[in-house]
Amino acid sequence: MQEKKASFPFNMIESMMPLYPVLAVMGWMLALIAFLVGLYVLSPAQTTFLSDAKAVREGAAVGSAFVQANVISHVTEAWLPQLKFLGLGLGLLAIVMALGTIAKKLRYMGKVLTDHIPDDQRPAMPPQPKQVRWFQINAMMGIMLLMLVLIIGIVLAITIVPDYWNNSIASELNLAEVGSALLSQLAVISSYAFWLNALRMIGIAFLFTAIAIALTVIIGTLRLQSKVLLKFYEQNS
């Protein structure tokens, strides 16, 4: 008995499941890249900006080392955390795909097992659990949200964030008037973290939910197979 081929987009998800080692490596690579950027870009920029008194660095003119370091710090902080969470998300997605692969192999083993049971005692093959589709949907929703968060972080990092911070703090930013472009940019920069951070946590929550559902599928499959074997043993003992 052949398993019915999944429809789009579930067929794409199921084709990805055997690639869980690749997803895990990609997650580790993104985490390593985030570490290196923090070590060799963000940390030196912070060190440079904080290397003098507050009055000196805030009074520095555009083009100075202090302003450039401040811009690098804020630009990096706009996208680097999103990259780290995407790396974590890929690691969790790898776990989901691995559990999905286990569940699929367990179902195949169940078919092989029932094929060796006499026809008059062979139980009907149960339909695929509905939870399979649910953990697949949760996994894709989670990783798509994390990718969206990264894209938003990159857009902020190349537009509003450098435009705002590439100014003298004392003579331009602190003197910005109501209704000015600088205050509008500051409002966006100050507000995005409140919803962007929550959005990436929702993505992580989707992935953890997918792991929990995938585990219930595996447990349910094992329980069903044990019942079949127990019933066959009782009928023939």
CORHULIN-V764752 format. One record per pair of residues at least 12 apart in sequence whose ideal C-beta (glycine too) atoms are under 8 Angstrom apart, sorted by the first residue. I is the first residue (numbers start at 0). J is the second residue. D is the distance in Angstrom with one decimal. If there is no record, write none. Layout:
# CORHULIN-V764752
I	J	D
I	J	D
This chain:
# CORHULIN-V764752
0	110	6.2
0	124	6.0
2	106	7.6
2	127	7.4
8	139	7.4
9	132	6.4
9	135	5.9
12	135	4.7
12	138	7.4
12	139	6.4
13	99	7.5
13	103	7.5
13	135	7.7
15	96	6.2
16	96	4.6
16	97	7.9
16	99	4.6
16	100	4.7
16	103	6.9
17	96	7.8
17	100	6.0
18	96	6.9
19	92	8.0
19	93	4.5
19	94	7.6
19	96	3.8
19	97	4.4
19	100	6.6
20	93	7.3
22	89	5.3
22	90	7.7
22	92	5.4
22	93	3.9
22	96	6.2
23	89	7.4
23	90	6.0
23	93	3.9
25	86	7.8
25	89	5.1
26	86	4.8
26	87	6.8
26	88	7.4
26	89	3.4
26	90	3.7
26	92	7.7
26	93	6.4
27	86	7.2
27	90	7.3
28	86	7.5
29	82	5.9
29	83	7.4
29	85	5.9
29	86	3.2
29	89	6.6
30	83	6.5
30	86	4.1
30	87	7.2
30	90	7.9
32	82	6.9
32	86	7.9
33	79	5.8
33	82	5.1
33	83	4.4
33	86	6.4
36	75	6.6
36	79	5.8
36	82	7.8
37	75	7.9
37	79	6.5
40	71	6.7
40	75	5.7
41	71	7.6
41	72	6.4
41	75	4.6
41	76	7.1
41	79	6.6
43	68	8.0
44	68	4.5
44	69	7.7
44	71	4.1
44	72	4.5
44	75	7.0
45	68	7.5
45	72	5.5
47	64	6.0
47	65	7.2
47	68	3.9
48	65	5.8
48	68	4.1
48	69	5.1
48	72	6.1
51	65	7.2
54	169	7.7
56	69	7.5
56	168	7.6
57	167	7.8
57	168	4.0
57	169	4.6
57	173	7.6
58	167	6.9
58	168	7.5
58	169	4.5
58	170	7.2
59	167	6.4
59	168	7.7
60	167	5.5
60	170	7.8
61	165	6.3
61	166	6.2
61	167	6.0
66	164	7.7
66	165	6.5
66	166	7.4
66	167	6.8
69	164	5.5
69	168	7.7
70	160	8.0
70	161	5.4
70	164	4.8
70	165	5.1
73	160	5.3
73	161	7.8
73	164	4.8
73	188	7.9
74	156	4.8
74	157	7.8
74	160	5.3
74	161	5.5
74	164	7.7
75	156	7.6
77	152	5.3
77	153	8.0
77	155	4.8
77	156	4.0
77	160	4.9
78	149	6.9
78	152	3.9
78	153	5.0
78	155	7.4
78	156	4.4
80	152	7.5
81	145	7.6
81	148	4.9
81	149	4.2
81	151	7.5
81	152	3.8
81	153	7.8
81	195	7.7
81	199	6.6
82	149	6.1
82	152	7.8
84	145	5.7
84	148	6.9
84	149	7.9
84	199	4.8
84	202	7.4
84	203	6.9
85	145	4.8
85	146	6.5
85	148	7.7
85	149	5.2
87	203	7.0
88	141	6.3
88	142	5.3
88	145	4.1
88	202	6.2
88	203	6.6
88	206	5.9
89	142	7.1
91	141	7.3
91	203	7.2
91	206	4.0
91	207	6.9
91	209	7.9
91	210	6.7
92	138	5.8
92	141	7.3
92	142	5.2
92	206	6.3
94	210	5.7
95	134	6.5
95	138	4.4
95	206	6.6
95	209	4.6
95	210	5.6
95	213	5.7
96	138	7.6
98	134	7.8
98	210	6.7
98	213	3.8
98	214	6.4
98	216	7.8
98	217	6.4
99	131	7.5
99	134	7.0
99	135	7.2
99	213	5.9
101	217	5.9
102	131	7.0
102	213	6.5
102	216	4.7
102	217	5.1
102	220	6.1
105	217	6.5
105	220	4.7
105	221	6.8
105	224	7.3
106	127	7.3
106	220	6.2
108	224	7.7
109	124	7.6
109	220	7.0
109	223	7.5
109	224	5.2
109	227	7.6
110	124	6.5
112	224	6.9
112	227	7.4
112	228	7.5
113	227	7.0
116	231	6.0
120	231	6.4
120	234	6.0
120	235	7.9
122	227	5.6
122	230	7.6
125	223	6.5
128	216	5.4
128	219	6.1
128	220	7.5
130	212	5.1
130	213	7.9
130	215	5.9
130	216	4.9
130	219	7.5
131	216	5.8
133	212	5.3
134	208	7.8
134	209	4.4
134	210	7.7
134	212	3.8
134	213	4.4
134	216	6.8
135	209	7.5
137	205	4.8
137	206	7.2
137	208	4.8
137	209	3.8
137	212	6.5
138	205	7.2
138	206	6.2
138	209	4.0
140	202	7.6
140	205	4.7
141	202	4.7
141	203	6.8
141	204	7.4
141	205	3.2
141	206	3.8
141	208	7.8
141	209	6.5
142	202	7.1
142	206	7.0
143	202	7.7
144	198	6.2
144	199	7.0
144	201	6.0
144	202	3.4
144	205	6.7
145	199	6.0
145	202	4.2
145	203	7.5
147	198	7.5
148	195	6.0
148	198	5.5
148	199	4.5
148	202	6.7
151	191	7.6
151	195	6.2
152	195	7.0
155	187	8.0
155	188	7.5
155	191	6.3
159	184	5.2
159	187	5.4
159	188	6.1
160	188	6.1
162	184	6.1
163	181	6.4
163	184	4.1
163	185	6.1
163	188	6.0
166	181	7.0
172	185	7.8
